[in-house]
Amino acid sequence: MIRCDGAPHERGASAIEYALLVFLIAAVVVGGVLLLGPNVAELYETASSW
């Protein structure tokens, strides 16, 4: 839809914006797993030896 001033009316997010959001969320999840993975594994090993 075009407004009176000629600028396009934006409604919602485009597929590229959704792809960027998915990429950023995936990057945060992968980063968290890489940072916390060894600590979590050690925690489970310690808990299982009790």
mmCIF file as Biopython writes it, N, C-alpha, C and O atoms, coordinates in Angstrom:
data_model
#
loop_
_atom_site.group_PDB
_atom_site.id
_atom_site.type_symbol
_atom_site.label_atom_id
_atom_site.label_alt_id
_atom_site.label_comp_id
_atom_site.label_asym_id
_atom_site.label_entity_id
_atom_site.label_seq_id
_atom_site.pdbx_PDB_ins_code
_atom_site.Cartn_x
_atom_site.Cartn_y
_atom_site.Cartn_z
_atom_site.occupancy
_atom_site.B_iso_or_equiv
_atom_site.auth_seq_id
_atom_site.auth_asym_id
_atom_site.pdbx_PDB_model_num
ATOM 1   N N  . MET A ? 1  ? 0.839  -1.178  0.000  1.0 0.0 1  A 1 
ATOM 2   C CA . MET A ? 1  ? 0.000  0.000   0.000  1.0 0.0 1  A 1 
ATOM 3   C C  . MET A ? 1  ? 0.888  1.246   0.000  1.0 0.0 1  A 1 
ATOM 4   O O  . MET A ? 1  ? 1.897  1.283   0.704  1.0 0.0 1  A 1 
ATOM 5   N N  . ILE A ? 2  ? 0.530  2.248   -0.768 1.0 0.0 2  A 1 
ATOM 6   C CA . ILE A ? 2  ? 1.314  3.471   -0.861 1.0 0.0 2  A 1 
ATOM 7   C C  . ILE A ? 2  ? 0.555  4.595   -0.182 1.0 0.0 2  A 1 
ATOM 8   O O  . ILE A ? 2  ? -0.634 4.811   -0.418 1.0 0.0 2  A 1 
ATOM 9   N N  . ARG A ? 3  ? 1.286  5.305   0.672  1.0 0.0 3  A 1 
ATOM 10  C CA . ARG A ? 3  ? 0.667  6.439   1.360  1.0 0.0 3  A 1 
ATOM 11  C C  . ARG A ? 3  ? 0.647  7.663   0.455  1.0 0.0 3  A 1 
ATOM 12  O O  . ARG A ? 3  ? 1.212  7.651   -0.639 1.0 0.0 3  A 1 
ATOM 13  N N  . CYS A ? 4  ? -0.003 8.708   0.918  1.0 0.0 4  A 1 
ATOM 14  C CA . CYS A ? 4  ? -0.127 9.930   0.122  1.0 0.0 4  A 1 
ATOM 15  C C  . CYS A ? 4  ? 1.224  10.565  -0.184 1.0 0.0 4  A 1 
ATOM 16  O O  . CYS A ? 4  ? 1.379  11.210  -1.221 1.0 0.0 4  A 1 
ATOM 17  N N  . ASP A ? 5  ? 2.218  10.392  0.712  1.0 0.0 5  A 1 
ATOM 18  C CA . ASP A ? 5  ? 3.518  11.010  0.478  1.0 0.0 5  A 1 
ATOM 19  C C  . ASP A ? 5  ? 4.415  10.152  -0.419 1.0 0.0 5  A 1 
ATOM 20  O O  . ASP A ? 5  ? 5.560  10.523  -0.676 1.0 0.0 5  A 1 
ATOM 21  N N  . GLY A ? 6  ? 3.912  9.017   -0.895 1.0 0.0 6  A 1 
ATOM 22  C CA . GLY A ? 6  ? 4.661  8.179   -1.810 1.0 0.0 6  A 1 
ATOM 23  C C  . GLY A ? 6  ? 5.518  7.121   -1.145 1.0 0.0 6  A 1 
ATOM 24  O O  . GLY A ? 6  ? 6.067  6.260   -1.834 1.0 0.0 6  A 1 
ATOM 25  N N  . ALA A ? 7  ? 5.648  7.157   0.165  1.0 0.0 7  A 1 
ATOM 26  C CA . ALA A ? 7  ? 6.466  6.162   0.875  1.0 0.0 7  A 1 
ATOM 27  C C  . ALA A ? 7  ? 5.671  4.871   1.015  1.0 0.0 7  A 1 
ATOM 28  O O  . ALA A ? 7  ? 4.471  4.903   1.287  1.0 0.0 7  A 1 
ATOM 29  N N  . PRO A ? 8  ? 6.335  3.740   0.829  1.0 0.0 8  A 1 
ATOM 30  C CA . PRO A ? 8  ? 5.620  2.465   0.988  1.0 0.0 8  A 1 
ATOM 31  C C  . PRO A ? 8  ? 5.245  2.221   2.447  1.0 0.0 8  A 1 
ATOM 32  O O  . PRO A ? 8  ? 5.989  2.577   3.359  1.0 0.0 8  A 1 
ATOM 33  N N  . HIS A ? 9  ? 4.112  1.625   2.647  1.0 0.0 9  A 1 
ATOM 34  C CA . HIS A ? 9  ? 3.637  1.312   3.996  1.0 0.0 9  A 1 
ATOM 35  C C  . HIS A ? 9  ? 4.186  -0.055  4.401  1.0 0.0 9  A 1 
ATOM 36  O O  . HIS A ? 9  ? 3.875  -1.068  3.775  1.0 0.0 9  A 1 
ATOM 37  N N  . GLU A ? 10 ? 4.991  -0.073  5.438  1.0 0.0 10 A 1 
ATOM 38  C CA . GLU A ? 10 ? 5.586  -1.327  5.879  1.0 0.0 10 A 1 
ATOM 39  C C  . GLU A ? 10 ? 4.656  -2.018  6.872  1.0 0.0 10 A 1 
ATOM 40  O O  . GLU A ? 10 ? 4.194  -1.415  7.841  1.0 0.0 10 A 1 
ATOM 41  N N  . ARG A ? 11 ? 4.393  -3.295  6.607  1.0 0.0 11 A 1 
ATOM 42  C CA . ARG A ? 11 ? 3.550  -4.083  7.507  1.0 0.0 11 A 1 
ATOM 43  C C  . ARG A ? 11 ? 4.287  -5.368  7.837  1.0 0.0 11 A 1 
ATOM 44  O O  . ARG A ? 11 ? 4.482  -6.219  6.970  1.0 0.0 11 A 1 
ATOM 45  N N  . GLY A ? 12 ? 4.690  -5.506  9.076  1.0 0.0 12 A 1 
ATOM 46  C CA . GLY A ? 12 ? 5.331  -6.739  9.502  1.0 0.0 12 A 1 
ATOM 47  C C  . GLY A ? 12 ? 6.778  -6.840  9.071  1.0 0.0 12 A 1 
ATOM 48  O O  . GLY A ? 12 ? 7.333  -5.940  8.441  1.0 0.0 12 A 1 
ATOM 49  N N  . ALA A ? 13 ? 7.372  -7.970  9.435  1.0 0.0 13 A 1 
ATOM 50  C CA . ALA A ? 13 ? 8.780  -8.204  9.120  1.0 0.0 13 A 1 
ATOM 51  C C  . ALA A ? 13 ? 8.906  -9.016  7.838  1.0 0.0 13 A 1 
ATOM 52  O O  . ALA A ? 13 ? 8.031  -9.808  7.491  1.0 0.0 13 A 1 
ATOM 53  N N  . SER A ? 14 ? 10.000 -8.800  7.156  1.0 0.0 14 A 1 
ATOM 54  C CA . SER A ? 14 ? 10.238 -9.553  5.936  1.0 0.0 14 A 1 
ATOM 55  C C  . SER A ? 14 ? 10.935 -10.865 6.267  1.0 0.0 14 A 1 
ATOM 56  O O  . SER A ? 14 ? 11.346 -11.091 7.405  1.0 0.0 14 A 1 
ATOM 57  N N  . ALA A ? 15 ? 11.064 -11.720 5.272  1.0 0.0 15 A 1 
ATOM 58  C CA . ALA A ? 15 ? 11.705 -13.018 5.470  1.0 0.0 15 A 1 
ATOM 59  C C  . ALA A ? 15 ? 13.167 -12.843 5.860  1.0 0.0 15 A 1 
ATOM 60  O O  . ALA A ? 15 ? 13.699 -13.646 6.626  1.0 0.0 15 A 1 
ATOM 61  N N  . ILE A ? 16 ? 13.817 -11.818 5.352  1.0 0.0 16 A 1 
ATOM 62  C CA . ILE A ? 16 ? 15.227 -11.579 5.690  1.0 0.0 16 A 1 
ATOM 63  C C  . ILE A ? 16 ? 15.365 -11.219 7.161  1.0 0.0 16 A 1 
ATOM 64  O O  . ILE A ? 16 ? 16.304 -11.662 7.823  1.0 0.0 16 A 1 
ATOM 65  N N  . GLU A ? 17 ? 14.447 -10.427 7.674  1.0 0.0 17 A 1 
ATOM 66  C CA . GLU A ? 17 ? 14.496 -10.074 9.095  1.0 0.0 17 A 1 
ATOM 67  C C  . GLU A ? 17 ? 14.284 -11.292 9.975  1.0 0.0 17 A 1 
ATOM 68  O O  . GLU A ? 17 ? 14.949 -11.443 11.000 1.0 0.0 17 A 1 
ATOM 69  N N  . TYR A ? 18 ? 13.357 -12.164 9.582  1.0 0.0 18 A 1 
ATOM 70  C CA . TYR A ? 18 ? 13.147 -13.395 10.335 1.0 0.0 18 A 1 
ATOM 71  C C  . TYR A ? 18 ? 14.373 -14.299 10.266 1.0 0.0 18 A 1 
ATOM 72  O O  . TYR A ? 18 ? 14.734 -14.929 11.260 1.0 0.0 18 A 1 
ATOM 73  N N  . ALA A ? 19 ? 15.009 -14.367 9.114  1.0 0.0 19 A 1 
ATOM 74  C CA . ALA A ? 19 ? 16.220 -15.184 8.970  1.0 0.0 19 A 1 
ATOM 75  C C  . ALA A ? 19 ? 17.340 -14.644 9.858  1.0 0.0 19 A 1 
ATOM 76  O O  . ALA A ? 19 ? 18.071 -15.423 10.471 1.0 0.0 19 A 1 
ATOM 77  N N  . LEU A ? 20 ? 17.480 -13.338 9.933  1.0 0.0 20 A 1 
ATOM 78  C CA . LEU A ? 20 ? 18.491 -12.751 10.809 1.0 0.0 20 A 1 
ATOM 79  C C  . LEU A ? 20 ? 18.209 -13.068 12.273 1.0 0.0 20 A 1 
ATOM 80  O O  . LEU A ? 20 ? 19.128 -13.374 13.034 1.0 0.0 20 A 1 
ATOM 81  N N  . LEU A ? 21 ? 16.953 -12.996 12.665 1.0 0.0 21 A 1 
ATOM 82  C CA . LEU A ? 21 ? 16.593 -13.347 14.042 1.0 0.0 21 A 1 
ATOM 83  C C  . LEU A ? 21 ? 16.926 -14.800 14.353 1.0 0.0 21 A 1 
ATOM 84  O O  . LEU A ? 21 ? 17.481 -15.098 15.411 1.0 0.0 21 A 1 
ATOM 85  N N  . VAL A ? 22 ? 16.593 -15.695 13.446 1.0 0.0 22 A 1 
ATOM 86  C CA . VAL A ? 22 ? 16.886 -17.117 13.640 1.0 0.0 22 A 1 
ATOM 87  C C  . VAL A ? 22 ? 18.389 -17.334 13.729 1.0 0.0 22 A 1 
ATOM 88  O O  . VAL A ? 22 ? 18.856 -18.096 14.575 1.0 0.0 22 A 1 
ATOM 89  N N  . PHE A ? 23 ? 19.152 -16.667 12.860 1.0 0.0 23 A 1 
ATOM 90  C CA . PHE A ? 23 ? 20.597 -16.796 12.880 1.0 0.0 23 A 1 
ATOM 91  C C  . PHE A ? 23 ? 21.176 -16.307 14.203 1.0 0.0 23 A 1 
ATOM 92  O O  . PHE A ? 23 ? 22.037 -16.970 14.780 1.0 0.0 23 A 1 
ATOM 93  N N  . LEU A ? 24 ? 20.721 -15.166 14.689 1.0 0.0 24 A 1 
ATOM 94  C CA . LEU A ? 24 ? 21.233 -14.629 15.948 1.0 0.0 24 A 1 
ATOM 95  C C  . LEU A ? 24 ? 20.890 -15.533 17.124 1.0 0.0 24 A 1 
ATOM 96  O O  . LEU A ? 24 ? 21.730 -15.750 17.998 1.0 0.0 24 A 1 
ATOM 97  N N  . ILE A ? 25 ? 19.677 -16.061 17.161 1.0 0.0 25 A 1 
ATOM 98  C CA . ILE A ? 25 ? 19.282 -16.963 18.243 1.0 0.0 25 A 1 
ATOM 99  C C  . ILE A ? 25 ? 20.122 -18.228 18.190 1.0 0.0 25 A 1 
ATOM 100 O O  . ILE A ? 25 ? 20.577 -18.712 19.227 1.0 0.0 25 A 1 
ATOM 101 N N  . ALA A ? 26 ? 20.335 -18.772 16.991 1.0 0.0 26 A 1 
ATOM 102 C CA . ALA A ? 26 ? 21.154 -19.974 16.846 1.0 0.0 26 A 1 
ATOM 103 C C  . ALA A ? 26 ? 22.592 -19.706 17.280 1.0 0.0 26 A 1 
ATOM 104 O O  . ALA A ? 26 ? 23.209 -20.559 17.918 1.0 0.0 26 A 1 
ATOM 105 N N  . ALA A ? 27 ? 23.131 -18.545 16.949 1.0 0.0 27 A 1 
ATOM 106 C CA . ALA A ? 27 ? 24.496 -18.202 17.346 1.0 0.0 27 A 1 
ATOM 107 C C  . ALA A ? 27 ? 24.618 -18.115 18.870 1.0 0.0 27 A 1 
ATOM 108 O O  . ALA A ? 27 ? 25.617 -18.557 19.438 1.0 0.0 27 A 1 
ATOM 109 N N  . VAL A ? 28 ? 23.621 -17.555 19.522 1.0 0.0 28 A 1 
ATOM 110 C CA . VAL A ? 28 ? 23.639 -17.470 20.986 1.0 0.0 28 A 1 
ATOM 111 C C  . VAL A ? 28 ? 23.559 -18.863 21.605 1.0 0.0 28 A 1 
ATOM 112 O O  . VAL A ? 28 ? 24.268 -19.149 22.570 1.0 0.0 28 A 1 
ATOM 113 N N  . VAL A ? 29 ? 22.715 -19.725 21.068 1.0 0.0 29 A 1 
ATOM 114 C CA . VAL A ? 29 ? 22.580 -21.082 21.598 1.0 0.0 29 A 1 
ATOM 115 C C  . VAL A ? 29 ? 23.885 -21.854 21.410 1.0 0.0 29 A 1 
ATOM 116 O O  . VAL A ? 29 ? 24.356 -22.503 22.344 1.0 0.0 29 A 1 
ATOM 117 N N  . VAL A ? 30 ? 24.464 -21.793 20.234 1.0 0.0 30 A 1 
ATOM 118 C CA . VAL A ? 30 ? 25.724 -22.506 19.974 1.0 0.0 30 A 1 
ATOM 119 C C  . VAL A ? 30 ? 26.831 -21.960 20.870 1.0 0.0 30 A 1 
ATOM 120 O O  . VAL A ? 30 ? 27.608 -22.730 21.436 1.0 0.0 30 A 1 
ATOM 121 N N  . GLY A ? 31 ? 26.908 -20.654 20.999 1.0 0.0 31 A 1 
ATOM 122 C CA . GLY A ? 31 ? 27.915 -20.056 21.878 1.0 0.0 31 A 1 
ATOM 123 C C  . GLY A ? 31 ? 27.747 -20.491 23.325 1.0 0.0 31 A 1 
ATOM 124 O O  . GLY A ? 31 ? 28.730 -20.781 24.006 1.0 0.0 31 A 1 
ATOM 125 N N  . GLY A ? 32 ? 26.517 -20.538 23.793 1.0 0.0 32 A 1 
ATOM 126 C CA . GLY A ? 32 ? 26.264 -20.984 25.157 1.0 0.0 32 A 1 
ATOM 127 C C  . GLY A ? 32 ? 26.641 -22.431 25.376 1.0 0.0 32 A 1 
ATOM 128 O O  . GLY A ? 32 ? 27.204 -22.782 26.412 1.0 0.0 32 A 1 
ATOM 129 N N  . VAL A ? 33 ? 26.335 -23.266 24.410 1.0 0.0 33 A 1 
ATOM 130 C CA . VAL A ? 33 ? 26.683 -24.688 24.518 1.0 0.0 33 A 1 
ATOM 131 C C  . VAL A ? 33 ? 28.195 -24.859 24.521 1.0 0.0 33 A 1 
ATOM 132 O O  . VAL A ? 33 ? 28.730 -25.653 25.296 1.0 0.0 33 A 1 
ATOM 133 N N  . LEU A ? 34 ? 28.884 -24.124 23.665 1.0 0.0 34 A 1 
ATOM 134 C CA . LEU A ? 34 ? 30.342 -24.237 23.610 1.0 0.0 34 A 1 
ATOM 135 C C  . LEU A ? 34 ? 30.995 -23.729 24.900 1.0 0.0 34 A 1 
ATOM 136 O O  . LEU A ? 34 ? 31.987 -24.295 25.358 1.0 0.0 34 A 1 
ATOM 137 N N  . LEU A ? 35 ? 30.442 -22.668 25.482 1.0 0.0 35 A 1 
ATOM 138 C CA . LEU A ? 35 ? 31.017 -22.130 26.707 1.0 0.0 35 A 1 
ATOM 139 C C  . LEU A ? 35 ? 30.677 -22.971 27.933 1.0 0.0 35 A 1 
ATOM 140 O O  . LEU A ? 35 ? 31.531 -23.183 28.794 1.0 0.0 35 A 1 
ATOM 141 N N  . LEU A ? 36 ? 29.446 -23.448 28.018 1.0 0.0 36 A 1 
ATOM 142 C CA . LEU A ? 36 ? 28.992 -24.149 29.212 1.0 0.0 36 A 1 
ATOM 143 C C  . LEU A ? 36 ? 29.092 -25.657 29.108 1.0 0.0 36 A 1 
ATOM 144 O O  . LEU A ? 36 ? 28.966 -26.346 30.121 1.0 0.0 36 A 1 
ATOM 145 N N  . GLY A ? 37 ? 29.313 -26.189 27.927 1.0 0.0 37 A 1 
ATOM 146 C CA . GLY A ? 37 ? 29.341 -27.635 27.726 1.0 0.0 37 A 1 
ATOM 147 C C  . GLY A ? 37 ? 30.288 -28.380 28.641 1.0 0.0 37 A 1 
ATOM 148 O O  . GLY A ? 37 ? 29.864 -29.315 29.321 1.0 0.0 37 A 1 
ATOM 149 N N  . PRO A ? 38 ? 31.562 -28.001 28.685 1.0 0.0 38 A 1 
ATOM 150 C CA . PRO A ? 38 ? 32.494 -28.723 29.556 1.0 0.0 38 A 1 
ATOM 151 C C  . PRO A ? 38 ? 32.120 -28.633 31.035 1.0 0.0 38 A 1 
ATOM 152 O O  . PRO A ? 38 ? 32.290 -29.604 31.773 1.0 0.0 38 A 1 
ATOM 153 N N  . ASN A ? 39 ? 31.618 -27.496 31.470 1.0 0.0 39 A 1 
ATOM 154 C CA . ASN A ? 39 ? 31.225 -27.342 32.872 1.0 0.0 39 A 1 
ATOM 155 C C  . ASN A ? 39 ? 30.039 -28.230 33.213 1.0 0.0 39 A 1 
ATOM 156 O O  . ASN A ? 39 ? 29.993 -28.817 34.294 1.0 0.0 39 A 1 
ATOM 157 N N  . VAL A ? 40 ? 29.089 -28.332 32.308 1.0 0.0 40 A 1 
ATOM 158 C CA . VAL A ? 40 ? 27.914 -29.170 32.550 1.0 0.0 40 A 1 
ATOM 159 C C  . VAL A ? 40 ? 28.320 -30.643 32.576 1.0 0.0 40 A 1 
ATOM 160 O O  . VAL A ? 40 ? 27.840 -31.404 33.416 1.0 0.0 40 A 1 
ATOM 161 N N  . ALA A ? 41 ? 29.197 -31.044 31.666 1.0 0.0 41 A 1 
ATOM 162 C CA . ALA A ? 41 ? 29.670 -32.430 31.651 1.0 0.0 41 A 1 
ATOM 163 C C  . ALA A ? 41 ? 30.383 -32.763 32.959 1.0 0.0 41 A 1 
ATOM 164 O O  . ALA A ? 41 ? 30.178 -33.839 33.522 1.0 0.0 41 A 1 
ATOM 165 N N  . GLU A ? 42 ? 31.213 -31.853 33.441 1.0 0.0 42 A 1 
ATOM 166 C CA . GLU A ? 42 ? 31.916 -32.072 34.708 1.0 0.0 42 A 1 
ATOM 167 C C  . GLU A ? 42 ? 30.930 -32.141 35.869 1.0 0.0 42 A 1 
ATOM 168 O O  . GLU A ? 42 ? 31.112 -32.936 36.791 1.0 0.0 42 A 1 
ATOM 169 N N  . LEU A ? 43 ? 29.901 -31.324 35.831 1.0 0.0 43 A 1 
ATOM 170 C CA . LEU A ? 43 ? 28.886 -31.340 36.884 1.0 0.0 43 A 1 
ATOM 171 C C  . LEU A ? 43 ? 28.170 -32.685 36.932 1.0 0.0 43 A 1 
ATOM 172 O O  . LEU A ? 43 ? 27.934 -33.224 38.013 1.0 0.0 43 A 1 
ATOM 173 N N  . TYR A ? 44 ? 27.825 -33.228 35.769 1.0 0.0 44 A 1 
ATOM 174 C CA . TYR A ? 44 ? 27.167 -34.539 35.730 1.0 0.0 44 A 1 
ATOM 175 C C  . TYR A ? 44 ? 28.099 -35.643 36.203 1.0 0.0 44 A 1 
ATOM 176 O O  . TYR A ? 44 ? 27.664 -36.566 36.891 1.0 0.0 44 A 1 
ATOM 177 N N  . GLU A ? 45 ? 29.376 -35.561 35.844 1.0 0.0 45 A 1 
ATOM 178 C CA . GLU A ? 45 ? 30.331 -36.570 36.304 1.0 0.0 45 A 1 
ATOM 179 C C  . GLU A ? 45 ? 30.479 -36.521 37.818 1.0 0.0 45 A 1 
ATOM 180 O O  . GLU A ? 45 ? 30.529 -37.562 38.474 1.0 0.0 45 A 1 
ATOM 181 N N  . THR A ? 46 ? 30.549 -35.312 38.377 1.0 0.0 46 A 1 
ATOM 182 C CA . THR A ? 46 ? 30.659 -35.167 39.826 1.0 0.0 46 A 1 
ATOM 183 C C  . THR A ? 46 ? 29.408 -35.683 40.519 1.0 0.0 46 A 1 
ATOM 184 O O  . THR A ? 46 ? 29.503 -36.359 41.543 1.0 0.0 46 A 1 
ATOM 185 N N  . ALA A ? 47 ? 28.254 -35.379 39.983 1.0 0.0 47 A 1 
ATOM 186 C CA . ALA A ? 47 ? 26.995 -35.818 40.588 1.0 0.0 47 A 1 
ATOM 187 C C  . ALA A ? 47 ? 26.839 -37.323 40.514 1.0 0.0 47 A 1 
ATOM 188 O O  . ALA A ? 47 ? 26.287 -37.934 41.430 1.0 0.0 47 A 1 
ATOM 189 N N  . SER A ? 48 ? 27.318 -37.930 39.439 1.0 0.0 48 A 1 
ATOM 190 C CA . SER A ? 48 ? 27.149 -39.376 39.293 1.0 0.0 48 A 1 
ATOM 191 C C  . SER A ? 48 ? 28.105 -40.171 40.183 1.0 0.0 48 A 1 
ATOM 192 O O  . SER A ? 48 ? 27.878 -41.355 40.433 1.0 0.0 48 A 1 
ATOM 193 N N  . SER A ? 49 ? 29.164 -39.531 40.659 1.0 0.0 49 A 1 
ATOM 194 C CA . SER A ? 49 ? 30.120 -40.245 41.511 1.0 0.0 49 A 1 
ATOM 195 C C  . SER A ? 49 ? 29.740 -40.202 42.970 1.0 0.0 49 A 1 
ATOM 196 O O  . SER A ? 49 ? 30.455 -40.781 43.787 1.0 0.0 49 A 1 
ATOM 197 N N  . TRP A ? 50 ? 28.667 -39.556 43.343 1.0 0.0 50 A 1 
ATOM 198 C CA . TRP A ? 50 ? 28.235 -39.489 44.747 1.0 0.0 50 A 1 
ATOM 199 C C  . TRP A ? 50 ? 27.574 -40.735 45.155 1.0 0.0 50 A 1 
ATOM 200 O O  . TRP A ? 50 ? 27.145 -40.860 46.302 1.0 0.0 50 A 1 
#
